[in-house]
């Protein structure tokens, strides 16, 4: 008959298991946090582009049913996407988002296209550490959103 190993020989086993799994658990936690942040920022960016395109589509038709997309209207749509208001006052809805990232164009057929190319900054910087489980993961990528709407 076999005897069971005494509990005294397993005293440090939990510490060893924790030391082995902790880096992996930290990596999963950081990756989930970063992914969630990127998802929220992309959703915010897409909503802002949609709002800017909707507003520009409403304003591009004047009282005589003539379509025009003047530079002032394009600037106001850019400000609406970046700041949430047409005046360009306040802070941007996303850190690092500028009016230079937004384009408002007439794509023909009385359609207006608003697009944005936003460099994602990341919560933890430009690299997500892998804690020794392979190479580090670069977080440098561009988020883009494009909406095309017909002038109302």
Protein Blocks (a to p, Z undefined) as FASTA:
>chain_A
ZZdddfklmmmmmmmmmmmmmmmmmmmmmmmmmmmmmmmmmmmmmmmmmmmmmmmmmmmp
cfkopacddfklmmmmmmmmmnopanopajdfbghiafklpccddebjhiacddddddde
bjnbjbdceehnacdddfbdcdddddddddZZ
